Amino acid sequence: MLGRLAATSLRRFTGSLQGHLASPACSAMSALEPAASVGSAQPISQRSTAGNVWTWMQQTCRGKSNAAHEAGLKVYNPITPGMRGRIITLRDDLWKGKPYKPLTFGKRSTGGRNNTGRITAWHRGGGHKRLLRTIEFKGVRKGSQPGVVQRIEYDPNRSARIALVKYGESDNKKNFAYMLAPQAVVAGHVLRSGPDAPIAVGNTMPLAAMPNGTQIHNIELYPGRGGQMVRSAGTSATLVSKGEDGFGLIKLPSGEQRAFLLKCTATIGALSNPAHKNRKLGKAGAKRWLGRRPVVRGVAMNCVDHPHGGGRGKSKGRLSQTPWGKPTKGARTRKLTRTDQYIRLSRHKAGRKGRRG
């Protein structure tokens, strides 16, 4: 009985491949085969089905892998349903060992609860244990003393890569620091800071010392506080202009144009790991590894749990709202009007202008 079923499945699989093997694309692939694998002058459609399938699978997988590698991505082979479609960023050039221990400390998981034990952040909990790295967001420290990049590391707490920087000749733990790694910065790169630092990728300086049109990241909102904006993977902002009133105009990744004090510092260049936006987790369990729990739709709840809940059948009965009755889908919730004076062009108006253009 099992042998008959196996034979039937094989016939069906072979029949489904006949259309593909006779297609122009498959005929064109025959010219790409190495001469040693041909073995005869017969065209590809007349050889064994197993040989055709194996050659097609090899060429397809090899092409996808090469293209993904050039884009900074790693594509998994579909050996399981969870691995089919799973794509992550490459980590071949990163440090393979553990992080620098004096600059790490444990991260206590809250599960989305506050100090009273109530859930204030939904869909949190579980996930892999992590070590927090102490990041120097003020850029290269100790004035104008240069720092040498020792290695580029993976940080599970952020999307960008981090660089371990050493200051001076001593191996004292106080001479090491972590900072955000820009693109094109590798081990051995010398980083400098201060208004007299050269215009080079990875150097940190005040906005007043930069020329217009410079790509920057890790921008300070207040002088001396450290970078707070443009810190995620692959992002960068552009210094548009510098005014005589002590403010510079910067175009942020969202399209918003905001005024910053020229005394604020920033780091030159775009951040590393730009392929992070193209990753695919592949399965729900990968989301659980990151500490994210399932999300339940409001229409699937009871009426006491959500404004969209209850009713008979699929009924919502009102505009889309949060569990606390606030409107969603584009409703403005910004209340910090004190900083509106620094926003010269909002991201909403910038998006509309781009669509019209």
N, C-alpha and C positions, 0 to 999 in steps of 0.2 A: 504493500500500500504506500509506504513512504517513498520507495523507489519510483512508483508511478507519479506521485506528486512532484518529486524532484525533477523528473523528466519533463513534466508539463510546465513547470516554472521555467526551466531552461529554454524550452521552445518559445514560451512567451517573451522571455528576455531577448532571445536571439531575433525574434520577429520585430521587436520594437527597435532594434538597432539597424535593421535593414535600410530604413529611410535615412538614418544619419550617415551610414556608410556609403550610400549612393549619392549623397548631397555634394554640391560643388566644393563646399568647405573641406569635406573629408578627402575629396580627390586632390585638393590643393595641398593637404597635409602630407600626402604621399611623397611629394617632392622634398619635404623637410626631413624625411627619414634618413638615417645614416646608411651608407652603402652596405655595411656589414650586416645590417638587420634585414636587408631585402631578400637575399638568398635566391631570388628568381626574377625573371623579367615580367611576371604577372602583375597587373595593377592591384591596388590595395583592396578593391572591392571583391577580388576573386580569391584572396588568401583566406586563411582560417579566421573565423570570427574572434576567437580568443586573442590571436595576435593583433588584430585590428583594434580591439578594445584596449588591450594593454598599451599599444603605441599611442592611442588617442588619450588615454588617462595620463600617461607620462608627460606628453607634450602640454596638455592642459594644465596639469598641476605645476609643471616647471615654469610655464609662462606666468601663471598667477603668482607664484612665489617670487619670481624675479621682479615683477612689477610692484608687488607689495614691499619687497625689500628696498627698492629704490625710493618708495614713498615713506620709508621709516616705519613700516608695519610688519607684523608677523601673522601669517595666515596659518591656522591649524588644519591638519588633514581631517576629513570628516569620518573619523573612526568611531565616533559616538554621536548621538543626536545633539548632545550639548556642545561638542566641539565643531559641529557643522555650522559654519558661519561665524565662529569666534575669531575675532581679530583684536590683537593688542599691539602696543607700540614696541619697537625694538629696544632691547636692553643689552645688546652685544658689547657695546663700548663702555658700559658702566662698571663701576667697582663691584666685584663679585663677593667681597667679604662683608663683615658687619660694619655698622657706622662707628664713628669716633666716639668712644664711650663717654669721655668727660663732657661732651656736648649733647648728651641724650638724657632723658628722664621718662619715666613711665606715664602712660596716658590712662587716666581713670575713666572707664566707660559709665555714662549716666543713664543709658537706655531711654533718653528723652525726658527724664524726670528732673524736677527742680529740687530745692532743698526741703520742700515739704512732702516729696514723694509723688507729686501729681505730674501727669504727662503734660508737658508744655510743647514738645516737639514730636509730632506724630511720625510713625513709620521708622523709628530708630530702635536699635537693639541688636545684640549679637555681633557678629563680625570677628575678624582676626585681631589678635592682640597687636598693638602698635607701640613704637617708641617715638616720642616727640623729639625732634631735633631743634636745638636752639639756633635760630636763624638771625643773622646780623642784617636787619633791614635798612640800616643806615649806610650800607655799602661798605667799601673798604675802610677800616677803622684806623685809629692811631695816626690821625693827621695825614700827612703826605707819604708815610712810610709804605713802600710797595709791598704787595702780597703776591705770593706765587701759588698758583692752583696746583694742589697735590693730586686730586682725582675728582671725577664727576660721579655722583651717586644718585640712586633712586630714593625718593622720599614718598612713603605711602600716605602722607598727610596732605599732599598737594599734587597738582598735576604737572608742574614744571620740575626739572631736575635741579639738584643743588650741587654746589662745588665746595670742597674743603680747601680753605686758603690758609697758608702759613705765612707768618710775619717774622722776619729776622731769621737768624741761624739756629737759635736755641730750639730744642724740642719740648720746651715747657708747654704744658697744656693751655696756658694763657695766651700763647702765640698762635693758636688755631681758632678758626671761626668758620661757620657755614654761611654761605650766601647763595642767592638765587643765581643759577647758571644761565647766562645768555647763550644764544646760538653762536657757533663758531669758536667758543671758548673750550679749550682742552687742557689736559695736564701739562704743566710747564708754562702756561700763560701768565704774564706779569700784569697785575691789576694795580691801578693807582687811583687816588682820590684827591679832591681839592680843586680850587679854582685854576691852578696852574697845570693840572693834569692834561695830557694830550687827548685830542678827540679820537678815541679808539673804543672798540667794543669792549664792554665790561668795566670801563672807568666811570667813576661817580664824581659829579661836580654840580655846583649850583646851576640853575637854569640860565642865569645871567652870563655864564661862561660858554654857553653852547650857541652855535649858529642856528639860524632858522632852517627848518626842514629836517632837523635831526630826529631820528627814531630813538625813543626812550622808553623805559619801563621803571617800575618800582619808584613811583613819584611820591614825594612828601606832600601832605596837605598843610602841615604846619612845620616851620623850620625847626630842626633838631629832634623831631618826633620819630623819624624813620619813615620809610616808604609804606604807603597804605593803598595805593592805586596801581592798576595794571601789573598784577603779580601772577596771573594764571598762564598756563602753557601756551606758547606761540603768540602771545599778544604783544602789542607795542602801541605807543602813542606817538604823535608827531607835534613838535614844537612849531607852531604856525607863525607867531610873531612875538616881539617883545616891545612893550610900551614904555614911555617915560614916566608913567605913574607907578612903576615898581611891580607891575604885573605882566605875566606872559600868557599868551593864549595857546592852549594845547587842545588838539583834537584827539579825543579818546577813542578806543576801539568801537564803542557803540555809535559813534558819529557825533556825540555831544561835544561841543566846544566850551571849555571852561577856563576861567582865569585862575592862575596860580601865582603866588608871590615868587619873584625872581630869586629870593634867598633860599627857596626850597631846592633840595637836591633831587637828582634822578640819575639813573644808570643808563648808559648809551647801549643801544642795540635792542633786538627783539629777544624774548625769552625762548628757552629751549623747548624741545618736545612739541613742535607744531602739529604733529600727526595725532595728537591726543583727541582731537575732535572727530576723527574718523574711526575710532575704536568701536567694537561691538562686543558686548559681554557674552552673547551666545546662549545663555540660559539664565533662569531665575535664580539658581543657586549662586551664580557669580555676584548677583546683587546682594545676597545675604552675606557673602564674604566681606563686602564693603560696609556692613552694618546697617543695611536698609531692609526693612520689613515690608510685607505686602501692603498695597494700597487698595482700600475698599471704596467703591463708588457710592456716592450719596443716595442714588436711586435704589441701591440694593439694601439700604438700611431701613430701620423702622422709623416711624414719624417722630419718635422722641429723641432720636439720635442725630437727625439731619433734616434741614428744611426740604430736601428732595425726597425724603423717605416716606414710607407708607403708601396708601392707595391700593387699588386693585389693578393688577397688570403693570405695564410699564408707564407710569404716570409721574410727572415731575411737578406740574401745576404752577410753576413760577419761573422767573428768570434765574439763571445760574447764580448760585450764592455759595458762600463758605458755610461751614457748620455753625457759624455765629451770626449769619444773616447778612454779611457784607457782600456787596455785588462783586462778581468776578468778570473775567474776560474783558480786560481793558479798563476797568474802573480805576481812576486815579486815587491813590492812597497816600501820596506824599504830603507831609504836614510840616516839614522843616523849611519854613519860608525864610529863615535867617540867611541861608546860603543861596537864595535865588539870584542875588545880585551878581554872583560869580559865574552863573550859567549864561553864557552869551548866546548859545544856540542849543536848544534841547534836543535830545536824541529822537523825540517823536517828530519834531519839525524837520530834522535832518533826514529821517527816513522817508518822509513824504516828498522832500525835495529830490532825493535820489530816485524815487520811483517816477516822478514827473520827468526827470532828465533822461 
